Amino acid sequence: MVVYDRAVVRWYRALFIRLGRTRWFSWLSYRILVPIDRLVYTRTGGRFSLLHFGARRKPAFQSLLLTTTGRKTGQPRTTPVLYLSQEGRSLVVVASNFGREHHPAWSYNLLADAEASVQVRDRSWDVRARLASEEEQRGLWPRLLELYPTWEDYTERTDRSFRAFFLDPR
């Protein structure tokens, strides 16, 4: 794994956040970057991701591969998602869908079947998802915005509330 100077990692993170606030980059991310990142993350066994740019301990962003069961097809569906580590072993993911007007498919899949799996770097494990209550989400929101401030911009693009899920190890 290539390790970059912290200044380069901060620059990369700031660039992603700034670009993420634009609609064209959100479209590009949804249509092109997410599928590329899913492929790269999977093919490299978690050693590389567009969001893991930088040092192993302090990458530009914390992302995981979330595999859910398609609620209509019953087939596994995998997508890269930013995550927040909780005290203990829980992870938190946000269904922002780049501020688009509908929730991402993976969040509907988790509501239909809470059993899923995650891959963080080269480690994989099964999880059970639980939808965060509004109160829990309000409590998490400041920490989530530290992780990815662009979520605040996404909330202005849509009338829907973003779903947040706790992913607990099974």
C-alpha angles and dihedrals in degrees: 000000000000113000117206132202112270090243090058091048091050090049091050091048093048091049092051091049093048094047091043089064091065121084094224092056091047088054091047091048094049096045103034117006098049094052090046092048092049090052095045094045092049098042094048093047091243095306092117138029134159086243097045092065108146137020123004093236098042111026122175089258138003109239135166137186110249117200116195132170112255107246092216102032103031087223124130113263120195128194136165112246134178113243141194120216113230128204107279114014104312122120124204124213128185124218097215098141089202090293093298117154096254133054118258117265092244091063092053088048091053091049090052095043119012093195112100142138134236135203118203109186104310097341123091131185142159120260140187115222125220123187110237115238118240089255093050090047092051088052092049097043098088091051091045090053090052087056095047117000091187089078086078089059090047091057089061091056096060142036094221125096116239117244118231122198133198111219109205122189115252 
